């Protein structure tokens, strides 16, 4: 009887294994058929652009939200036509959601990519969400395809819950030049974590940040070659915020966001959406970035300029600094002693409280800057900020 039971168990395991292999083969076959349809529809083989003529690829990372994807695609296409020769468009889908695939293939302006996880996802700690592992794996696959196989020079990453500003493409083309000349920069972002309407005023203002903003960003092939061998299994954005990954480099970000995140429902389950994401201001002033002098963002010039602004700001301390700041016409400087002090100040003003690896969101040399009601600036600074800005 025991031998009979063992034989049944072995046969059951074989059946389960064969069913798994069958599913994998069906998914591979479906992927190949999809790619064949795309090649036939677009004539990619004969009409592919010279990669040297492409300034950057724009890839929309998608999974299972066809309605969100449609909204993002329409936003991108609204401003893409004048720069179509410079910016090549891609949709990268994770998984085999049929409606998402059908939607993606319905846009002839986009190249379609499909990532299939053929191995089960194993989390490193009990209770973790598998979604964060799948996202990190998808990002690595998509970036490897664009940089390593297609040999593109730059990639701008969007997700399938974002709308873009009218000057989105020109912003990245102008700021991207800084990546070629300033080795202290790591990437360019179109996002400001403290970009809510009450904290922003100037559509032309750009800043350096020690904190990786994410949510619409551009990296180069050189950076990908550095990052790809160490790419994490999950939480890729927090990994980019670690000092050991960043290695002292910074990011360029705008004061007013060049993309808007409308994704109330997703892997993070709408975390902070009402408080931090919904009130974000999407830039509606088309800045002519090609005519804007961005040399002030060079590290030494920027440090000197920011040091001058912070040192001239009116110092405030004590209780009820929000009311005190409101009664002052010019810029204000408020010092925080540690993370707890910063979080208390951030709560009072309503900005992001979060830190990663000792760096508050949007901070540069410990300085967190935002507008307050008008063009006046609030500088939250630590005890070493001015000294750091005066170095070199």
Residue, then its C-alpha position, 0 to 999 in steps of 0.5 A: x500500500x505504501x509503495x502504491x501511494x508513493x507511485x501515485x505521489x510521483x505521478x502527481x508531481x510529474x503531472x504538476x510539473x508538466x502542466x507548469x511546463x505547458x503553461x510556460x510554453x504557451x506563454x512563450x508562444x503567445x509572446x512570440x505571436x505578439x512580437x510577430x504581429x507587431x513586426x508585421x504591423x509596423x514593418x520594424x525590420x525595414x523602417x527601424x531608426x538609426x539608434x544614433x539619431x535617437x536622443x532618448x527612449x521613453x518607456x512606459x512600465x505597465x502591467x495590468x491596468x489598461x485604463x491607466x495605460x490608455x490615459x498615460x499613452x494619450x498624455x505622451x502622444x499629445x506632446x510627442x509629435x514635434x519631437x518624434x524623431x528624437x524620442x522613441x516610444x516603448x511600452x513594456x508590459x509585465x505579464x500577459x494581461x490580454x487587455x493591456x497587451x491589446x491596448x499597447x499594440x493598438x498604438x503604432x507610435x509605440x514599440x511593444x515589449x513583454x516581460x514574462x516571469x517564468x520562475x516563481x518569485x521568492x521573497x527574502x522576508x516573510x510577509x513581503x509583497x511579491x509585487x515589489x519583487x516583480x516590479x524590480x525584475x521587470x525594470x531590470x529586464x526592460x532597461x537591459x533590453x533598451x540599453x544592452x540590446x538596442x544600444x540606446x544612449x538614454x532612457x526616460x522611465x514612466x509608469x502607467x499612471x502618469x501624465x506629462x507636462x507640455x515641456x516634458x520632452x524639452x526639459x529632458x533634452x536640455x537637462x540631459x546635457x548636464x549628465x554628459x558634463x557633470x560627473x557629480x550627477x547621477x540622473x535627471x527627474x521630472x518629479x518634486x516630492x514637495x511639488x504640491x500646489x501650496x509649495x511651488x511657484x517658479x516653473x523655471x526653477x531647477x534644483x540639485x538633490x541628494x534624494x532620488x525622486x523617481x517617478x519620471x526619470x532619465x538615466x544613461x547607458x553608462x549609469x546602467x552598466x554600473x547599476x545592472x550587475x548590482x540591481x536589487x531583487x526588490x525595492x529598486x527605488x529605495x536602493x537608489x537612495x542608499x549612500x553606497x549606491x549613490x556614491x555622493x552623486x546628486x539628481x536634478x529635479x524641477x520645482x514644479x513637476x513635469x509629470x503627474x501621478x494619478x495612480x490611486x490604485x496600484x502596488x502601494x495601494x494608494x499610500x499617501x495618495x490623498x495627502x501627497x500625490x493628488x495635490x501635486x501641481x503639473x506644470x502648465x507653462x511651456x518653458x523654452x528650455x533650449x534658451x535657458x542657461x542651466x550652468x547655475x546647476x553646476x556643482x560649485x556654482x550651485x553650492x555658492x548660490x544656495x549658500x548665499x540664499x540660505x545664509x541671507x534667509x531670516x533665522x527662526x526658532x522656537x514654537x509655532x514657526x509656521x505662523x512666524x514664517x507667514x508673517x515674514x516677507x522674505x526667505x526663512x531659515x529654520x534649523x533642525x537638530x536631528x531626524x525627529x526635529x525635522x519630522x516635527x517641522x515637516x508635519x507643521x508645514x505639511x511637507x514629506x517627513x520621510x528620510x532614507x539613509x539619513x537624507x530627507x526627501x528633496x534635501x541637498x546638503x541637508x537643505x530642504x527648500x519649498x515655497x510658502x504661500x508666495x515666492x518666499x522660500x522656507x529653508x529647513x537646514x541641519x547644523x552642517x548645511x552651510x559648512x557643506x555648501x561652502x566647501x570646495 
